[in-house]
Amino acid sequence: MQEQLQAAFDKIKGLPLTKTTRSELVQYFHFGRTSYTTSQGLILDVGAYTLAVNCPWQFQLANGDAIKHSEVFMRKREPGMPSLKFDWKAPGANLRDQRLQGLVISSQALAIETAEVKGAYSVELTFVNGDRLVLAPDLGKPQEEYWQLFSNTGDGFSIGAGAAGIK
């Protein structure tokens, strides 16, 4: 199983982090580039591979700072008086969205150097600049899916880890 997971994450080695998106608590990290056409004919720019994360994670920056999954519940930083209404679910409204967007914009060539699968479905991705994305599922809080890595290139590749194991 460890070899299967390692082979899956080896697919994204060398690919840059090109985009991050979110749906409520699930964070999507897009690697490489491709496009996807919706059933309505809308063309979306997405990563060749997407890592959907629904467990505790940290983006540890080489400068010692960290972007944490829990920052989704914190109001984004803005000049002047903050808005009276704060809805963490709104895209771009929270600190996590703001910091990840800034990270992607500031480091256009943030490519994965190494991908290491650890015990308990934990994964550590190290980027060429020394930044690290660490996924650390809390097995004490079982979820259907802790994370999923899938391809958007039409090859049908998908692998995920959840309380029931690898699927």
C-alpha positions as a Python dict, from the first residue, in 0.01 Angstrom:
ca = {
    (1, 'M'): (0, 0, 0),
    (2, 'Q'): (284, 241, 87),
    (3, 'E'): (440, 177, -256),
    (4, 'Q'): (104, 243, -429),
    (5, 'L'): (68, 577, -250),
    (6, 'Q'): (429, 674, -321),
    (7, 'A'): (384, 595, -693),
    (8, 'A'): (69, 810, -699),
    (9, 'F'): (243, 1112, -543),
    (10, 'D'): (546, 1065, -767),
    (11, 'K'): (315, 1167, -1055),
    (12, 'I'): (316, 1528, -932),
    (13, 'K'): (691, 1559, -870),
    (14, 'G'): (831, 1845, -1077),
    (15, 'L'): (491, 2005, -1130),
    (16, 'P'): (435, 2360, -1003),
    (17, 'L'): (159, 2462, -765),
    (18, 'T'): (-51, 2673, -1004),
    (19, 'K'): (-370, 2740, -813),
    (20, 'T'): (-557, 2683, -487),
    (21, 'T'): (-934, 2672, -450),
    (22, 'R'): (-1169, 2579, -170),
    (23, 'S'): (-1518, 2446, -109),
    (24, 'E'): (-1608, 2503, 257),
    (25, 'L'): (-1341, 2310, 453),
    (26, 'V'): (-1196, 2115, 160),
    (27, 'Q'): (-883, 2278, 17),
    (28, 'Y'): (-780, 2204, -342),
    (29, 'F'): (-416, 2234, -447),
    (30, 'H'): (-372, 2233, -827),
    (31, 'F'): (-43, 2114, -982),
    (32, 'G'): (50, 2172, -1345),
    (33, 'R'): (-199, 2311, -1595),
    (34, 'T'): (-485, 2183, -1807),
    (35, 'S'): (-838, 2292, -1886),
    (36, 'Y'): (-1174, 2130, -1826),
    (37, 'T'): (-1499, 2194, -2010),
    (38, 'T'): (-1816, 2178, -1800),
    (39, 'S'): (-2141, 2033, -1929),
    (40, 'Q'): (-2257, 2393, -1982),
    (41, 'G'): (-1959, 2458, -2212),
    (42, 'L'): (-1762, 2670, -1964),
    (43, 'I'): (-1385, 2619, -1992),
    (44, 'L'): (-1206, 2614, -1656),
    (45, 'D'): (-831, 2635, -1599),
    (46, 'V'): (-740, 2365, -1348),
    (47, 'G'): (-432, 2171, -1247),
    (48, 'A'): (-329, 1864, -1442),
    (49, 'Y'): (-350, 1701, -1097),
    (50, 'T'): (-552, 1822, -800),
    (51, 'L'): (-499, 1732, -437),
    (52, 'A'): (-824, 1770, -239),
    (53, 'V'): (-752, 1791, 135),
    (54, 'N'): (-1017, 1743, 403),
    (55, 'C'): (-794, 1688, 706),
    (56, 'P'): (-552, 1894, 915),
    (57, 'W'): (-270, 2035, 701),
    (58, 'Q'): (1, 2300, 715),
    (59, 'F'): (190, 2481, 443),
    (60, 'Q'): (524, 2535, 616),
    (61, 'L'): (713, 2819, 450),
    (62, 'A'): (1092, 2813, 427),
    (63, 'N'): (1105, 3142, 624),
    (64, 'G'): (956, 2967, 931),
    (65, 'D'): (600, 3096, 886),
    (66, 'A'): (308, 2858, 828),
    (67, 'I'): (-34, 2869, 664),
    (68, 'K'): (-267, 2641, 859),
    (69, 'H'): (-594, 2475, 769),
    (70, 'S'): (-757, 2636, 1075),
    (71, 'E'): (-704, 2987, 932),
    (72, 'V'): (-1022, 2933, 731),
    (73, 'F'): (-1214, 3054, 1038),
    (74, 'M'): (-1013, 3376, 1069),
    (75, 'R'): (-1108, 3702, 902),
    (76, 'K'): (-873, 3807, 619),
    (77, 'R'): (-642, 4099, 674),
    (78, 'E'): (-766, 4420, 516),
    (79, 'P'): (-686, 4789, 558),
    (80, 'G'): (-922, 5008, 756),
    (81, 'M'): (-1224, 4889, 947),
    (82, 'P'): (-1309, 4522, 890),
    (83, 'S'): (-1640, 4437, 732),
    (84, 'L'): (-1918, 4382, 987),
    (85, 'K'): (-2022, 4061, 819),
    (86, 'F'): (-1776, 3770, 812),
    (87, 'D'): (-1868, 3447, 638),
    (88, 'W'): (-1572, 3209, 631),
    (89, 'K'): (-1744, 3004, 359),
    (90, 'A'): (-1732, 3291, 106),
    (91, 'P'): (-1434, 3247, -130),
    (92, 'G'): (-1156, 3491, -44),
    (93, 'A'): (-1315, 3608, 283),
    (94, 'N'): (-1083, 3431, 523),
    (95, 'L'): (-715, 3444, 611),
    (96, 'R'): (-638, 3100, 465),
    (97, 'D'): (-771, 3196, 121),
    (98, 'Q'): (-588, 3528, 131),
    (99, 'R'): (-253, 3378, 232),
    (100, 'L'): (-269, 3089, -16),
    (101, 'Q'): (-359, 3325, -300),
    (102, 'G'): (-61, 3543, -210),
    (103, 'L'): (165, 3238, -198),
    (104, 'V'): (66, 3121, -546),
    (105, 'I'): (98, 3471, -694),
    (106, 'S'): (439, 3536, -537),
    (107, 'S'): (598, 3204, -633),
    (108, 'Q'): (510, 3120, -992),
    (109, 'A'): (762, 2836, -1012),
    (110, 'L'): (681, 2656, -686),
    (111, 'A'): (745, 2302, -812),
    (112, 'I'): (741, 1984, -606),
    (113, 'E'): (1088, 1847, -543),
    (114, 'T'): (999, 1548, -326),
    (115, 'A'): (685, 1368, -218),
    (116, 'E'): (705, 1146, 88),
    (117, 'V'): (423, 923, 211),
    (118, 'K'): (440, 863, 584),
    (119, 'G'): (238, 643, 820),
    (120, 'A'): (-131, 698, 898),
    (121, 'Y'): (-199, 844, 548),
    (122, 'S'): (25, 1143, 619),
    (123, 'V'): (198, 1303, 320),
    (124, 'E'): (476, 1560, 299),
    (125, 'L'): (538, 1751, -24),
    (126, 'T'): (860, 1953, -36),
    (127, 'F'): (895, 2230, -293),
    (128, 'V'): (1214, 2345, -466),
    (129, 'N'): (1230, 2660, -251),
    (130, 'G'): (1214, 2462, 76),
    (131, 'D'): (843, 2517, 149),
    (132, 'R'): (654, 2205, 262),
    (133, 'L'): (290, 2101, 248),
    (134, 'V'): (220, 1852, 527),
    (135, 'L'): (-104, 1653, 539),
    (136, 'A'): (-170, 1504, 883),
    (137, 'P'): (-505, 1321, 906),
    (138, 'D'): (-646, 1289, 1256),
    (139, 'L'): (-737, 919, 1267),
    (140, 'G'): (-921, 985, 1594),
    (141, 'K'): (-1177, 1178, 1387),
    (142, 'P'): (-1263, 930, 1110),
    (143, 'Q'): (-1378, 1081, 781),
    (144, 'E'): (-1491, 924, 459),
    (145, 'E'): (-1202, 1095, 284),
    (146, 'Y'): (-897, 1264, 437),
    (147, 'W'): (-747, 1350, 100),
    (148, 'Q'): (-773, 1259, -267),
    (149, 'L'): (-525, 1305, -551),
    (150, 'F'): (-682, 1297, -897),
    (151, 'S'): (-601, 1379, -1257),
    (152, 'N'): (-791, 1631, -1468),
    (153, 'T'): (-633, 1512, -1793),
    (154, 'G'): (-896, 1248, -1874),
    (155, 'D'): (-689, 943, -1780),
    (156, 'G'): (-918, 851, -1488),
    (157, 'F'): (-638, 851, -1228),
    (158, 'S'): (-761, 893, -871),
    (159, 'I'): (-644, 775, -532),
    (160, 'G'): (-762, 876, -187),
    (161, 'A'): (-734, 791, 179),
    (162, 'G'): (-1015, 780, 432),
    (163, 'A'): (-1132, 595, 741),
    (164, 'A'): (-1201, 285, 528),
    (165, 'G'): (-847, 287, 386),
    (166, 'I'): (-706, 360, 41),
    (167, 'K'): (-941, 383, -253),
}
